[in-house]
Amino acid sequence: MSRGQGFDVVEWGIGWSAWEEAGQSHRESVLALSNGHLGWRGNLDEGDPCGAAGTYLNGVFEEHPMPYAEDGYGYPDQGQTVINVPDGKIIRLLVDDEPFDIRTGRLRTHEQFLDFRAGVLRRVVEWTSPAGRTVRITSSRLVSLAHRSVAAVDYEVTAIDAPVEVTLLSEIVANEPLPDVHPDPRVMEPLRQPLASVGHFAGGARATLLHRTQRSGISVAVAVDHQISGARDARVDSETSPDLARTTVNTRLGAGGSIRLTKLVGHEWSDSLADAALRDRAEAAVEAAMRLGWDGIAQKQREYLDDFWSRADVRIGGSARLQQSVRFAMFQVLQSAARAEVRSIPGKGLTGAGYEGHTFWDADAFVLPVLIYTAPGAARDALLWRHATIGHARRRAEQLHLAGAAFPWRTIDGRECSGYWPAGTIAFHINADVAAAVVRYVAATGDAEFERDYGTEILVETARLWVALGRWDDRGSFHIDGVTGPDEYSALVDDNVFTNLMAQKNLRAAGAAARRHPEQSRALGVSDEEVAGWETAASALHIPFDAERGVHQQSAGFTEQERWDFDATTTAQYPLHSHFPYFDLYRKQVVKQADLVLALQFVPEAFTSDETARAFAYYEELTVRDSSLSASPQAVVAARVGHLGLAMDYLMEAATIDLDDLHDNVDDGLHIAALAGVWNALVCGFGGMRDGENGLQFAPRLTVPMSRLSFGILVEGRTLRVDVEPDATTYRLSAGAPLDLRHFGVLHTVEAGVPLELPTPALPAPSATPSQPRGRAPRDVAGE
């Protein structure tokens, strides 16, 4: 076992040995547990020391004012920020009346390990108190993937060398402090103590706290019960106050004796249920968990993950660290959405309060493709959430004097909660990103019912937005002006290529869905003339191309702007937005994150192979990767154009963005979309997977240190496993009807149970490896 950046490198988990206070918040994010409904940061069981306390319920937020120096029409006036709900994971320990604190006494052993197959965070501690009493503490913690509302802690204390009196204080704590998520005190004030007590109840080893947010009116119930073994004479008592529930367990242990406390916690919230009904739900969840006990819940957790890994595991040969990184990424992406159940997928998942708990376009563009092919039920729920918020999106479009629906740039409940900012407010491509996720989901799953009942409405309303937003010129071309593409260093541009190509796909998909589902279309007021208008606009969309340089322009006129002076920019001046005014960035050729290159990945059919290679090389020289979203698209396209070494460097950067905290902000939570990008880089980059009108296509290639690659995807309920070796690829279909796919452009049919082995053609000689801005080449970590 080796160590990378402090974490133990093993195939099926990630661990940390010993203890140091530096980096604690980072570790709390990396070791977080969640299920899409509930999230627990990887805080120590005792709750102290703590980098940033964190217990989150997806959809629970507090509102706050959105202050502006000057108000403007259409500016959102209420923001939304995720808050800490009552925290039920805390178990404090007293040893002969001395509180266990790893900063005092003598810490003999301290190990934490997050097990990707079991879905459990384990901890082992040996500690000698200042008075000389030694105990061993072993704990296991999980947030259930099988039981949406349930989390559990299994906590055991053993007296090592002498009798000791042990007191366990199992708590639920409300209104734990939230990190400062905004510099304005008017924003932070409502977030200091957002929960008002509604009721608190205790009896025996049980307790429940009921709260309601002060401004957003969301009610939260957290209930707890306990199972105790190993100490027959333990004294148990529970008490509550408005913001605290405590169950005290006291016993005396002989040398070698142990006490085991299993804590089962239920979490529910609602903006409409009566308090009594909400309390009943939380307590019923705990009651069901009590019947299973720790062993039963842990077994269900393992079964859920065994099923997931059986189809979704990505196996890597040649690099233990890359193997660990991709499984970590897959585990965290699954945790972000598994039981979200018609809720959003926040940018940080439920691992921290970063981005104020908001959801962005990257959930649809980066995360959903992974879920569609590995956990399609979770992807369906995320798209159902988008559909559930379409009323908010229609009202936002109306406010902007547009037709159709305008999905928000950042949100928790579907309402726009981003302050005005050109790089976000006019990033209309989010609507096409949502539409593309609908199309991909339906194609991969065959879920015609979803398309009919939900998807068609999303496609129709987003198509209407593009027609309202665009304009026709006197030469018969259709333009979309005054928008921002994925690159946030270019704003208020005309004819952003990524936006226009994604809008084109959106318009055509809406027309096709409207024809397939005429009854739904009529209910939405769609006419044949409107469909024809969408298709005409799609065919006429202008795609800027610089004929002199032979490359597509990121937006109209982009390649004619002055280039950023990279030679005069020091390493300390990155990220650029922290050291230079945006107006200067907006008028120069400098790219924060993949934009035109993202179009090469998402809409490859719009570019010839030569155009792809030239565009990739051109934009490599301009892209500074001041965003965590950039490395994976650059890895995908680098692999497609044959720069396999560069693709590997970008893959390794994507794989270590959070584990090595490359952007110095993992204290606030993980980057879920960047983690999803690891899968995209491997499957769509080195696996060469494309999905579109021509069906599934693969063009797999390997490079050092990766000696083999194996991944699985779900296609209409069947698992297709792709096993890539240096000279050949084998396709295996689990069951069902034969599947057509293309291998390096040639059509083949895979039959269930019959492996299909196909050779890898020689790699055409690529052009010279493109360069990056000075000091912005990806880290060469492939050998680590």
ABEGO torsion letter per residue (X at the ends): XBBBGGBBBBAABBBBBEBBABGAAAAAAAABBBAGABBBBABBAAGOBBABBBBBBBGBBBBBBBBBABBBBGBBABBBBBBBBBBAABBBBBBGGBBBBAABEBBABBBBBBBAAAGBBBBBBBBBBAAGBBBBBBBBBBBBAABAABBBBBBBBBBAABBBBBBBBBBBBBGBBBBBABABAAAAAAAABABBBABBBBBEABBBBBBBBAAAGBBBBBBBBBBBBGBAABBBBBBBBAABBBBBBBBBBBBGBBBBBBBBBBBBBBAABBAAAAAAAAAAAAAAAAAAEAAAAAAAAAAAAAAAAAAABBBBBGBAAAAAAAAAAAAAAAAAAAAAGGBBBBAAEAAEABGGGBBBAAAAAAAAAAAAAABAAAAAAAAAAAAAAAAAAAAAAAAAGBBEBBBBABBAAGBBABBBBAAAAABAAAAAAAAAAAAAAAAAAGBAAAAAAAAAAAAAAAAAAAAAABBBBAAGBBBBBGBBBABAABBGBBGBAAAAAAAAAAAAAAAAAAAABAAAAAAAGBBAAAAAAAAAAAAABBBBBBAAAGBBBABBGAAABBBBBAAABBAAAOBAAAABBAAAAAABBBBABBBAAAAAAABAAABBAAAAAAAAAAAAAABAGABAAAAAAAAAAAAAAGBAAAAAAAAAAAAAAAAAGAAGAAAAEBBAAAAAAAAAAAAABAAGBBBBAAEBBBBBBBBOABABBBBBBBBGGBBBBBBBBAABBBBBBABEBBBBBBBGGBBBBBBBGBBBBBBBBBBBBBBBBBBBBBGABBBBAAAX
